[in-house]
Amino acid sequence: MIRIHLTSVFVDDQARALDFYTRVLGFEVRQDVPLGGEDRWLTVGAPGDDAVQLLLEPSGHRAVGPYRQALREDGIPATQFACDDVRAEHERLVALGVEFTMPPTDMGPVTVAVLDDTVGNLIQLAQMRG
């Protein structure tokens, strides 16, 4: 069976991304391997879930800038994370200074909110209901 093991988001600054994704969002470091220069193979994951990792990928490739700019201009999240209570996470994250481009919003069977990850991406939080 094919399953997701690794996915990635492009980040402007890996150190800032690591701080945001661990200290603020609550992920844990899975791998941190120097690649030469300032770049690292840097992955995080949800506590207690070793199956899926998120690569905090350096955004230096020439195609990344226009791609991310178009996503941001159109309000499209780079990825989506699941959570049990979007409204509670929204309150917790706002108290930590996180900026949201969309507050918790009910959309049929899901409640979603969109935040700015401070390193170039919009991230959607989603809570399935029912």
N, C-alpha and C positions, 0 to 999 in steps of 0.2 A: 504494500500500500504506500502511495506517495503521501507525504505530509510536509507541512511547513516546519523547517528547522531554523532558518535564518531569514530575516528580512532586514531592510535598512532604511534609514533616513539620512539625507545629506545634511551636514551641520557645518556652520561657519567656523566654529571653534570647538575642538574636541574637549578641551578642559572645561569650558563653560557648559557644554552639552552634558558632560559627565556629572557636573554639579547639579544641573537642573534635573536630569533624568533619575539621579539617585537621591539627592537630598530633598528635592521638591516632589517629584512624582512617586518616589519610593521603590524604584527598581534597584537591583543589586548588580554589581560588576560580575560578569561571567568570564571575560577574557580581556587582557590588556597587554598587548604584545607590541613593542617598538618595531617600526618598519623602516627606520632610518629617517633622519631629519626630524620633523615635528610630528609626522603622521604615525598613528597607531592602529592596530587591529583592536578595536575597542567595542566590546559587546556588553549589553545589559539584559536583564530578564526579571520577570516578576518573582518575588520571594516564593520559594516552594515549588516553582515551575521551571524545571531545567529543560523542558522540551523545546521551547522557542526562545531564540535570542534576537535582540535588536542590535544591528550594527550601526554605530554612530560614525557614519562614513564621511571623510573629509570632502568638502564641496568644491575642490579645486578644478575639476574637469570643466572644460569650456562649455559643455552642453548643460551643465547643472544650473548656472545662473539664469539663463532664459527660461528654462523649464520651471524652476521654483518661482521666478517672478510672475510667470503666467498663472501658476496655481494660486499664489497669494492674491493677485489682482482679481481673480475670479472667486476668491473665498473658498477654494477647494483644499481640504486637509490632505497632507502628505500621507497620513495613515490614520488608523482608528484603534483605540484601546478600549477594551471592555471594562466596565466596573459595575459593582453591585448597586450603587446609589449615586447617580450623576449629580443630584442636587447637593448631597452631603460633600462630595468631592469638590464641587464648584465652590461651596462655602469655605472649605479647608484651603483650597488653592488661592482663592481671592484673599484670604487672610494672610497668605504667604507672599502676596504681591503679584500673583500671576494675572496676566491680562487675558480676558476672553473676548473673542470677536463675536461669539454667539452664546448667550446664557442658556441654561437648560431649557430645552424646547421639546414638547411632546410631538412626535411624528408617527402616528399610527401605533404600532406595537413597540416602538423604541423611543427613549428619551435621549437626546443628544445635546452636547455642548462643544464649542470649539475654542481652543486656547492657543496662545502664541508661545512656542517653546523657547524663545529668546535666542535661538541660533538659526533662524531662517525659515521655520516651518509653522504651519497651522496643524494642530493635532485635534482630532475629534474623539471625545469620550462618548461611549454609548452604553446604555442600560436597556436590555431587553425586558419587556414586561409580559406578564401572562404566563 
